[in-house]
Amino acid sequence: MTDLLDDPGWARLLAAARRSLERSGGSLDGIVSVAAPTEAERLVVIGVTGTHRSAAAQRLTVPLAELDAFLRNAYGAGLADVLSVAKPLRDRPGEQKREAVARDALFAAAREGRHAAAGWYEEWLEGLRRDGTLTRVIRAGLPFTDVIRVLDALPAADEPMPIFAERILDDTKALGDGTLRGLVLRALAAWQQVPAPTNTEQERALWESVGVVPDDLASQILVLNLPASGGLVGSWLDQAREAGVPMRVTLHQLRLAPLRLDCDEVFVCENPAVLRAAAATFGGHARPLICTEGTPSAAAHQLLGYAANVRIRWRNDFDWVGLRLTAAALARYPRAVPWRMTGEDYLRAAGSGPTLLGARAESPWEPSLSEALSRVGRAVMEERLLDDLLADLAPTRR
């Protein structure tokens, strides 16, 4: 029978029969066909059906029941037995039922999760179902419950990733790479309402947004003219201030020793262009400025944790992500206030700009700002407000 499967006259006919039986769960009620048949295939079909077929025919069909009966008479084995010699027949309807049961079980487990009531969580789960990811997870036998365990443990408290992974999954490297990491990052992107990450920096920012630190040396914060004292880093920051030189500080460095910010007020912007312009314009006389470069890193939060008695003037781009980041900062830091994040500031600069994308966000500090963004439909980056921002950062008497 192995020779039969390799026979040029039989190969395509039996391949079509395999597809039909696997699709129907082994039913012999259907028919199979061969398009543009060769002479050898035409002779096989004539032999199986006992009916002459013209050499000019462009498609030849054979009832599966007749093919099964022929094989039993000629070889003492039915169609399913013949096909199973090469490899077992799949029961696709049975597989689909088992996968459906497994999917329902995963959904049930997921809906018991800590974040089940959140809109982003349902959006994430529905996306996995819609694009077939959950089915692929089931077929690969991947531990989806580990994904739920990770999400249930978030947000963490600026915990190094290996320690977090060991605590939750008993494996320091469990989140280092692979499908599990990808599924969690996809959930985090839905949580933070940002696109799925496409590079290492975006992945780091996502992890740090929920308190997991992949690398305390990679987590950085950019500062200008920040008067500080305490330990080596405090000394560095103060020397950089005296020189008017922007400086990057890592989370690792910030954790070396307690730090004190020796100022009453600090400004926080999102884009490095603002800090660069302040340095170029005012040098060492610019008012203290911290640049988050997007989503605040763990290093940013560590630094601002030393600002308990400092007034923090915070701003981001005028887009939905920017509104979310500003709202989160104002909620996190009791002494934080918006910095030029009003509806008036937005409307003055919103004559043109990129189309506003993503899900709407609110602006609790001024609801009319969110309404203005919805009405105008354009994003405004910080650089468009640069003259006003520089005026705020102009030096005062020292």
C-alpha positions in Angstrom: 0.0 0.0 0.0 3.0 2.3 0.5 3.7 2.0 -3.2 0.1 3.0 -4.0 0.5 6.3 -2.1 3.6 7.1 -4.3 2.1 5.9 -7.5 1.7 8.9 -10.0 -1.8 7.7 -10.9 -3.0 7.5 -7.3 -1.0 10.2 -5.4 -3.2 13.2 -6.1 -6.5 11.3 -5.8 -5.5 9.9 -2.4 -4.2 13.3 -1.2 -7.6 14.7 -2.0 -9.3 11.8 -0.2 -7.1 12.5 2.9 -8.1 16.1 3.0 -11.8 15.2 2.7 -11.7 12.5 5.4 -9.8 14.7 7.8 -12.1 17.6 7.2 -15.3 15.5 7.7 -14.1 13.3 10.6 -13.8 10.2 8.4 -17.1 10.5 6.4 -17.3 8.6 3.1 -20.4 10.5 1.9 -18.4 13.0 -0.2 -16.6 13.0 -3.5 -13.1 14.0 -4.5 -11.7 15.2 -7.8 -8.6 15.6 -9.8 -8.2 18.7 -12.0 -6.3 18.5 -15.4 -5.8 14.7 -15.0 -2.8 12.9 -16.5 -3.3 9.8 -18.5 -2.3 7.6 -15.5 -4.8 9.4 -13.3 -7.6 8.9 -15.9 -6.9 5.2 -16.0 -7.0 4.9 -12.2 -10.4 6.7 -12.0 -11.8 4.4 -14.8 -10.5 1.4 -12.9 -12.0 2.6 -9.6 -15.5 3.6 -11.0 -15.8 1.2 -13.8 -16.9 4.1 -16.0 -15.1 5.4 -19.1 -13.7 8.9 -18.8 -12.8 10.9 -21.9 -9.2 11.9 -22.4 -10.4 15.5 -23.0 -12.0 15.7 -19.5 -10.6 18.6 -17.4 -11.8 17.2 -14.0 -12.5 13.7 -12.9 -14.5 13.0 -9.8 -14.8 9.8 -7.6 -17.3 9.1 -4.8 -15.3 8.3 -1.6 -17.6 5.3 -1.0 -16.6 3.8 -4.4 -12.9 4.5 -3.7 -13.2 2.8 -0.3 -15.0 -0.2 -1.8 -12.4 -0.6 -4.6 -9.5 -0.6 -2.2 -11.1 -3.2 0.0 -11.7 -5.5 -2.9 -8.2 -4.9 -4.4 -6.0 -4.6 -1.3 -8.1 -5.9 1.6 -8.0 -2.5 3.4 -10.3 0.5 3.3 -9.5 4.0 2.4 -8.8 5.2 5.9 -6.4 2.2 6.5 -4.5 2.9 3.2 -4.1 6.5 4.0 -2.9 5.8 7.6 0.0 3.8 6.4 2.0 7.0 5.7 0.7 9.0 8.7 -2.4 8.9 10.9 -5.5 10.6 9.7 -6.4 13.8 11.6 -9.9 14.2 13.1 -10.2 17.9 12.5 -13.8 18.3 13.8 -12.7 16.4 16.9 -9.7 18.7 17.2 -11.8 21.8 16.8 -14.2 20.6 19.6 -11.3 19.9 21.9 -9.8 23.3 21.1 -13.1 25.0 21.7 -13.3 23.3 25.1 -9.7 24.3 25.9 -10.4 27.9 24.8 -13.5 28.1 27.0 -11.4 26.8 29.9 -8.7 29.5 29.3 -11.3 32.2 29.1 -12.9 31.0 32.3 -9.5 31.1 34.0 -8.7 34.5 32.6 -12.0 35.9 33.7 -11.1 35.0 37.3 -8.0 37.2 37.0 -7.3 40.3 39.0 -7.9 42.7 36.1 -10.9 40.9 34.6 -13.2 43.9 35.1 -10.9 46.3 33.2 -11.8 47.2 29.7 -8.2 46.8 28.4 -8.2 43.2 29.8 -11.3 42.2 27.9 -9.9 43.9 24.8 -6.7 42.0 25.1 -8.5 38.6 25.5 -10.8 39.3 22.6 -7.9 40.2 20.4 -6.2 36.9 21.2 -9.4 35.0 20.3 -10.1 37.0 17.2 -6.7 36.6 15.5 -6.2 32.9 16.4 -3.5 33.4 19.0 -5.4 31.5 21.7 -5.8 28.6 19.3 -2.1 28.6 18.5 -1.3 28.7 22.3 -3.5 25.6 22.8 -2.0 23.7 19.9 1.5 24.4 21.1 0.6 23.4 24.7 1.9 26.7 26.1 1.1 27.5 29.7 -1.4 30.4 29.3 -2.2 30.2 33.0 1.4 31.6 33.6 0.4 34.7 31.6 -2.6 35.2 33.9 -0.4 34.7 37.0 2.1 37.4 35.8 -0.7 39.9 35.1 -2.3 39.1 38.4 0.9 40.1 40.1 1.1 43.5 38.4 1.8 46.3 39.0 4.9 45.4 40.9 7.0 47.8 43.0 10.0 48.5 40.7 11.1 44.9 41.0 14.0 43.5 38.9 12.6 41.2 36.3 14.6 38.0 37.3 13.4 38.4 40.9 9.8 39.0 39.8 9.9 36.0 37.5 11.4 33.8 40.2 8.7 34.9 42.7 5.8 34.4 40.3 6.9 31.6 38.0 9.8 29.9 39.9 12.1 30.7 37.0 14.4 33.7 36.8 14.5 33.5 33.0 10.8 32.9 32.4 10.2 36.4 31.1 13.5 36.8 29.3 12.2 35.8 25.9 9.7 33.7 24.1 5.9 33.4 23.7 5.1 34.0 27.3 6.9 37.3 27.3 5.2 38.3 24.0 1.7 37.5 25.4 2.4 39.5 28.5 3.8 42.5 26.6 0.7 42.4 24.3 -1.5 42.6 27.4 0.6 45.5 28.8 0.3 47.4 25.6 -3.5 47.1 25.9 -3.3 48.1 29.5 -1.2 51.3 28.8 -3.2 52.0 25.6 -0.1 52.1 23.4 0.9 50.1 20.2 2.6 46.7 20.7 6.3 47.3 21.2 8.6 46.9 18.2 12.0 47.3 19.9 13.8 46.7 23.1 13.4 50.3 24.4 9.6 50.2 23.9 9.5 46.8 25.7 11.5 48.2 28.6 9.2 51.1 28.9 6.2 48.8 29.0 7.7 46.6 31.7 8.7 49.6 33.8 5.2 51.1 33.4 3.9 48.2 35.6 6.8 48.2 38.0 9.0 45.5 36.5 12.6 46.5 35.7 14.3 44.5 33.0 17.7 46.2 33.5 18.5 48.8 36.1 21.4 50.0 34.0 19.2 50.5 30.9 16.6 52.4 32.9 17.6 56.1 32.7 16.4 59.6 33.2 17.6 62.8 31.5 18.1 65.9 33.6 19.2 69.5 33.3 20.4 71.8 36.1 19.0 69.7 38.9 20.5 70.8 42.2 21.1 67.8 44.4 23.2 66.4 47.2 23.8 63.0 48.7 26.3 60.4 47.7 28.2 60.1 44.4 25.1 60.8 42.2 24.2 63.9 44.1 27.7 65.2 43.5 27.5 64.4 39.8 24.2 66.1 39.4 25.4 69.3 41.1 28.6 69.4 39.1 26.5 69.0 35.9 24.2 71.8 37.0 27.2 74.1 37.6 28.4 73.4 34.1 24.9 73.6 32.5 25.4 70.1 31.0 22.5 67.7 30.5 23.1 64.4 32.3 21.6 60.9 32.2 21.3 58.9 35.4 20.6 55.2 35.6 18.3 53.5 38.1 21.3 51.6 39.4 23.1 54.8 40.2 20.1 56.4 41.8 19.8 53.4 44.2 23.4 53.7 45.4 22.7 56.2 48.1 19.8 58.5 49.2 19.5 61.7 47.2 18.2 65.1 48.2 16.8 67.6 45.6 17.9 71.0 46.7 15.2 73.0 45.0 11.6 74.1 45.6 10.4 73.4 42.1 11.3 71.1 39.1 9.8 71.0 35.6 9.1 67.7 33.8 8.7 67.5 30.0 8.4 64.6 27.6 10.6 65.3 24.7 14.4 65.8 24.7 14.1 68.6 22.2 12.7 70.8 25.0 15.6 70.0 27.3 18.2 70.5 24.6 16.7 73.9 23.7 16.7 74.9 27.3 20.4 73.9 27.7 21.3 75.8 24.5 19.4 78.9 25.4 20.1 79.2 29.1 23.0 76.8 29.9 23.5 76.4 33.6 20.9 79.1 34.4 17.9 77.2 33.1 15.4 76.2 35.8 15.6 72.5 36.9 14.2 70.2 34.2 13.6 66.5 34.0 12.8 64.8 30.6 10.9 61.5 30.7 11.4 60.8 27.0 8.0 59.2 26.8 6.6 56.9 29.5 8.4 57.6 32.7 11.0 55.0 33.5 11.7 53.3 36.8 14.7 55.7 37.0 12.4 58.7 36.6 10.2 57.5 39.4 13.1 56.7 41.6 14.5 60.2 41.1 11.1 61.9 41.7 10.7 59.8 44.8 13.3 62.1 46.3 11.1 65.1 45.5 8.6 64.8 48.3 8.9 68.4 49.2 9.4 69.7 45.7 6.7 71.2 43.5 6.6 69.2 40.2 5.3 71.0 37.1 4.4 68.2 34.7 3.5 68.1 31.1 3.4 65.7 28.1 2.4 66.0 24.4 -1.2 66.9 23.7 -2.4 63.4 22.6 -4.3 60.7 24.3 -1.2 59.0 25.6 0.1 62.3 26.9 -3.2 62.9 28.8 -3.0 59.5 30.4 0.7 60.0 31.4 -0.1 63.4 32.9 -3.1 62.1 34.8 -1.0 59.2 36.2 1.7 61.6 37.3 -0.7 63.9 39.0 -2.2 61.0 40.8 1.1 59.5 41.8 2.9 62.7 43.1 0.9 64.8 45.6 2.9 67.9 44.8 2.6 67.6 41.0 0.6 70.2 39.0 0.0 70.5 35.2 2.5 72.6 33.3 0.9 74.3 30.3 -1.6 71.4 29.9 -4.8 73.5 29.5 -7.4 73.6 26.8 -6.2 77.2 26.0 -2.6 76.0 25.6 -3.8 73.2 23.3 -6.1 75.3 21.1 -3.5 78.0 20.6 -1.2 75.4 19.0 -3.7 73.1 17.3 -4.0 74.7 13.9 -2.3 71.8 12.3 -0.6 68.6 13.4 -0.9 64.8 13.1 -4.2 63.1 13.4 -5.1 62.2 16.9 -5.0 58.4 17.2 -6.0 55.8 19.8 -8.7 55.6 22.5 -9.8 58.8 24.1 -8.4 59.7 27.5 -9.7 62.1 30.1 -7.9 65.1 31.7 -9.2 65.2 35.3 -7.3 68.4 36.0 -9.3 70.2 33.2 -12.0 68.2 31.5 -12.4 70.8 28.8 -8.9 69.8 27.5 -10.0 66.3 26.6 -13.1 67.7 25.0 -11.0 70.1 22.9 -8.8 67.2 21.7 -11.8 65.2 20.7 -13.3 68.2 18.9 -10.2 69.3 17.0 -8.8 65.8 16.4 -5.2 66.7 16.1 -2.2 66.0 18.3 0.2 68.8 19.4 3.8 67.9 20.2 5.7 69.8 22.9 8.0 71.3 20.3 5.2 73.5 19.0 5.0 75.1 22.4 8.7 75.6 22.7 8.7 79.4 23.0 6.3 79.3 25.8 8.1 76.4 27.6 11.4 78.2 27.3 9.9 81.3 28.8 8.9 79.3 31.8 12.3 77.8 32.0 14.1 81.1 31.9 16.4 81.7 34.8 15.3 83.5 38.0 17.8 85.3 40.3 20.1 82.8 42.0 
